């Protein structure tokens, strides 16, 4: 997990996600790539005949603002003890991050951006989502893994090994009547081969699965929750709720490690 991509757009949550990316890079000797993006679509104007055109003056002004932000981000990173580069692009925020993620190992975003869910489905790498005012420090003292035996949960677990191997304590939490697919014992055995000796918590469901899991994670005191993203379809979770949607909508300092 040497190549860390971080969204550098907008002030909301920027310090938290940048500090998270820097802390991770320091802990593993990694490289931070900060992506400064300008969404072109926001500056397309429709004419009365149904045509489209760019508002050139506004576009030039926004490009200047983007370039100034890129220089400010470079100046900020130059003061740190981490290898870095800064990319400037133009496009949809999720698509731009997903494209840049082709040559990254993890991407860091924050809650206020509202990108984590779409990005977890679009990017080919895991997503770390932090609270806007609570950067995640590495190495992590305690992490939890939400385990339901699914392909998504297994992928998230495997992807998180570089972080979990440096973690003080790891709990693998499963809601008993939601188990299927791969047994928890298989997950524990896999982790042990990486010298990660996780503690298994099997809990009875009280209320919804997501509420039960949220209570267990809260009681654990973990700062990071590793979970598979959208085991059900995104539309089904939007209509009926689900574990991924519940944690994406949640508040508090808990950071999420999402992988689909």
Residue pairs with C-beta under 8 A, 6 or more apart in sequence:
1 24
1 28
1 30
1 105
1 106
1 162
1 163
2 28
2 29
2 30
2 31
2 105
3 30
3 31
3 33
3 103
3 104
3 105
3 106
4 21
4 24
4 25
4 30
4 31
4 32
4 33
4 104
4 105
4 106
4 107
4 108
5 33
5 35
5 97
5 100
5 101
5 104
5 106
5 107
5 108
5 125
6 17
6 18
6 20
6 21
6 32
6 33
6 34
6 35
6 107
6 108
6 109
7 17
7 35
7 37
7 93
7 97
7 107
7 108
7 109
7 110
7 113
7 115
8 14
8 18
8 34
8 35
8 36
8 69
8 70
8 73
8 86
9 35
9 36
9 37
9 93
9 113
10 112
10 113
12 110
12 112
12 113
12 132
13 110
13 111
13 112
13 113
13 130
13 131
13 132
13 133
14 110
15 135
16 110
16 130
16 131
16 132
16 133
16 134
16 135
17 108
17 109
17 110
17 130
17 135
18 34
18 76
18 135
19 135
20 108
20 128
20 130
20 135
20 136
20 137
20 255
21 32
21 34
21 108
22 32
22 80
22 82
23 135
23 136
23 137
23 138
24 30
24 106
24 108
24 128
24 136
24 138
24 163
25 31
25 32
25 82
25 83
26 81
26 82
26 138
27 138
27 139
27 166
28 138
28 162
28 166
30 82
30 83
30 105
31 82
31 83
31 84
31 85
32 77
32 82
32 83
32 84
32 85
33 84
33 85
33 86
33 87
33 100
33 104
34 73
34 77
34 84
34 85
34 86
34 87
35 86
35 87
35 89
35 96
35 97
35 100
36 66
36 69
36 70
36 73
36 86
36 87
36 88
36 89
37 66
37 88
37 89
37 90
37 91
37 93
37 96
37 97
38 62
38 63
38 66
38 88
38 89
38 90
39 90
39 91
39 92
39 93
40 54
40 59
40 90
40 91
41 92
43 54
43 55
43 58
43 59
43 62
44 52
44 53
44 54
45 52
45 53
45 54
45 55
46 52
47 53
66 88
67 88
70 86
70 88
73 86
74 86
77 84
77 86
78 84
87 100
89 96
89 99
89 100
90 96
91 99
93 113
93 115
94 115
94 118
94 119
94 122
95 122
97 107
97 109
97 115
97 119
97 123
98 119
98 122
98 123
98 124
100 107
101 107
101 123
101 124
101 125
102 124
104 125
105 125
106 125
106 126
106 127
106 128
106 159
107 119
107 123
107 125
107 126
107 127
107 128
108 127
108 128
108 129
108 130
109 115
109 116
109 119
109 127
109 128
109 129
109 130
110 129
110 130
110 131
110 132
111 129
111 130
111 131
111 132
112 132
116 127
116 129
116 248
116 256
116 258
117 229
117 230
117 234
117 244
117 245
117 248
117 258
119 127
120 126
120 127
120 229
120 230
120 244
120 258
120 259
120 260
121 229
121 230
121 234
121 260
125 159
125 259
126 156
126 159
126 160
126 257
126 258
126 259
127 229
127 256
127 257
127 258
127 259
128 136
128 255
128 256
128 257
128 258
129 248
129 255
129 256
129 258
130 136
130 255
131 251
131 252
131 253
131 254
131 255
133 253
134 253
134 255
136 223
136 224
136 255
137 223
138 163
138 166
139 166
139 167
139 168
140 163
140 166
140 167
140 168
140 223
140 224
141 167
141 168
141 169
141 223
142 167
142 168
142 169
142 170
142 171
142 220
142 221
142 222
142 223
142 224
143 160
143 163
143 164
143 167
143 169
143 170
143 171
143 222
143 223
143 224
143 225
143 226
143 257
144 170
144 171
144 172
144 173
144 216
144 217
144 220
144 222
144 224
144 225
144 226
145 153
145 156
145 157
145 160
145 164
145 170
145 171
145 172
145 173
145 187
145 198
145 225
145 226
145 227
146 153
146 173
146 213
146 217
146 225
146 226
146 227
146 228
146 243
147 153
147 157
147 172
147 173
147 174
147 184
147 187
148 174
148 175
148 178
148 179
148 180
148 181
148 228
148 231
148 243
149 174
149 179
149 180
149 181
149 182
149 183
149 184
150 180
150 181
150 182
150 228
150 231
151 181
151 228
151 231
152 228
152 229
152 230
152 231
152 259
152 260
153 181
153 182
153 187
153 227
153 228
153 231
154 181
154 182
154 187
154 228
155 228
155 259
155 260
156 226
156 227
156 228
156 229
156 257
156 258
156 259
157 187
157 190
157 191
157 226
158 190
159 257
159 259
160 226
160 257
160 259
161 191
161 194
161 196
163 224
163 257
164 170
164 191
164 194
164 196
164 198
164 226
165 194
165 195
165 196
167 196
167 224
169 199
170 191
170 196
170 197
170 198
170 199
171 198
171 199
171 200
171 201
171 220
171 222
172 184
172 187
172 188
172 191
172 198
172 199
172 200
172 201
173 201
173 203
173 213
173 216
173 217
173 220
174 184
174 200
174 201
174 202
174 203
175 203
175 204
175 205
175 209
175 212
175 213
176 202
176 203
176 204
176 205
177 204
177 205
178 205
178 209
184 200
184 202
187 198
188 198
188 200
191 197
191 198
201 216
201 220
203 212
203 216
204 212
205 212
206 212
206 215
208 241
208 246
209 243
210 241
210 242
210 243
210 245
210 246
210 247
211 246
213 243
214 246
214 247
214 250
217 225
217 254
218 254
222 254
223 253
223 254
223 255
224 254
224 255
224 256
224 257
225 247
225 254
225 255
225 256
225 257
226 257
227 243
227 244
227 247
227 256
227 257
227 258
228 244
228 258
228 259
228 260
229 244
229 258
229 259
229 260
230 237
230 242
230 244
230 260
231 242
231 243
231 244
232 242
236 242
237 244
237 245
238 245
244 258
247 254
247 256
248 256
